[in-house]
């Protein structure tokens, strides 16, 4: 028998500004605005530093895998990677094992910048976590993982493990 809980929201009294998803989106946008300010020193936007970091950390190596890891579509990721390639931060290299596959590699400049990104992300994250204690941070991450898992997105829940 399924455990049925009463809903927290109902259509008659729903207000977007009190929706958990609305609040999470606002929190994420605030984070990205702060991160964008930090990444300006590298001439990167919030959308550009993420693929660099994911490639550097070995989380992705193709357009498709970067799109999946970034929760983006392949077309948008292709355009983003075009801009990063034009900036000389990455290059596309055809796979020798499967000529249909184009791998992504960071250039020396891309590696140098991607090594700096975590230092600046830590600064931004710590700024947004001011006033939280260790237990609250642990609880926040656990709640976000559970929220994602309840929606059926195990990959998001796994990403939030860090």
Secondary structure, DSSP 8 states (H G I E B T S, - for coil): -------S--GGG--GGG-HHHHHHHHHHHHHHHHHHHHGGGT--HHHHHHHHHHHTTS--BHHHHHHHHT--HHHHHHHHHHHHHTTSEEEEE-SS-TT-EEEEE-HHHHHHHHHHHHHHHHHHHHHTTT--HHHHHHHHHHHHHHHHHTT-HHHHHHTT-
